[in-house]
Amino acid sequence: MGRRPQPEIRDRLLDGCVDHLLEHGLPVTSLTPVATALGVSPRMLIYHFATKDRLVRAALVEARRRQRALFDEALRHRPDTRYVDTLAAAWTTLSGPRGSRYARLFSVVHALPPSETPWPDFPTMAVHDWLPTIAAGLRADGHASPDVLATLVLAVARGLLLDDRATGEHDRAAEAYRAFLTLLDGSLR
């Protein structure tokens, strides 16, 4: 008789794998570094997830769930706050230590060729997941064409996050984001 599934162990391993991916990035060829960090053997990971690809995919899905919770809270419309002010405050979350871990991990997933990605539909989801949240805030502030502007906000924020990551010039990226928000705020007038 085979062993029974142990979801509590699988969940603990998955949480640890997500933390490892956020700290070190995607495993390239071997699960050994992940397994070592979790205090288990690579074989134990395969037992619980069947394959390396399934483990990586499950970890990315969970990392995305965590990112969504963090970013949705930062980007959600607050009735008592102008949305441009919400976007300004959100930069701290998006570019700060907690948010940048997700940007670093998912920028690698975005860059993978379709044949090598563990999550082929991720790039499309990563755009369409955020647009309704941002558009709702812009709509509440009375912006014309909030859906179009949401695309612009997302593109500028992502571009500046990549810029910040590439150069380490956080102050310059933050200043450019503030300048963009000033332009966006002026679009209401």
Phi, psi and omega in degrees: 000133181284167178289148177279150175301145180236083186299328180294323177289316179301316180297320179295317178296319180297314178302316179294323178294319178300313179301320179294316179298320180293330180274321190240351181091185183290141173290134184277300184233339189228144174272357184303314179299322179294312181299316180299316179298329181269354179074030178227176176268156174304326179299323178295321178296317179294323178302316185277337185238357176077311180216163175299317181299320179292322177296312181297316179299314179299320179293320178294320178298316179292321177298320179295320177299316178297316179298316180302316180298315181294310184286324177300319178296319181290326188260353184292148178292134175244120186304332183266008184226135173298142185294328178298327176289324175298315178297322179297314179293328181296334181304323180299319178288313183297319186260351182286180184304318181290315183287323184293335177299319179289318179300318180297312182296311186284339174293328176292317179298319177300322187280345182291141174296149182309326182288345183248356185278139175282355183215080188303325183271005182300312183304319179292315178301321184294342173270306188290339177295323187269333187302315180297321179297313181291317180298322180298318178294317178294319178299316180297330178276357176088016178291138172287145178054056182297330179292319178292315179295327177299320176298317179295315179301313180298316181295317180294313180299314180296317179299317180289327175294320176295318178301311180302315181294320182290323187254337186074010182267072186299317182297320179294316179296318180296321178294320178295322178296316177299320178296319177299316181295327176297317177296318180297317179298322179292341181290347176281337187276000000 
